[in-house]
Amino acid sequence: MKHEGGVDFVNGKKPLKLIKRIIDMSSGAEGEYILDYYAGSGSTGHAVIEGLRDGTQNNKYLLVEMGSQFDEALRPRIMKSSYSKSWRNGAPKAGKNGELQGIAQFLNTCASKATMIRSIT
């Protein structure tokens, strides 16, 4: 958990599984907004993204942070967790089926569909 999300904070990070469980227990309806107005390293946003990726949740998030914490920890973590579930040596790691998940998978799908549309027309 020390390097979870690619952010190196030894103390004070909350496990993603715990945050996802709290969101599950507190959410009444699908598609709710999850607000974290002391977002820190972005654990709450990361948990919402994971819930969207694995299909267990359908929520949106709003994170608030100020100062250098936003640029140094929060934004990089949210961008990386949105792009791919796993990372190794600064590059997205493919899943078991050899494909990327998240935005990378979406972009690859869009690119292949655009190529198919161009070849049909």
Secondary structure, DSSP 8 states (H G I E B T S, - for coil): -TTGGG---SSS---HHHHHHHHHHH--STT-EEEESS-TTTHHHHHHHHHHHHTS---EEEE---THHIIIIIHHHHHHHHH-SEEETTEEE--TTS---THHHHHHHHHHHHHHHHHH-
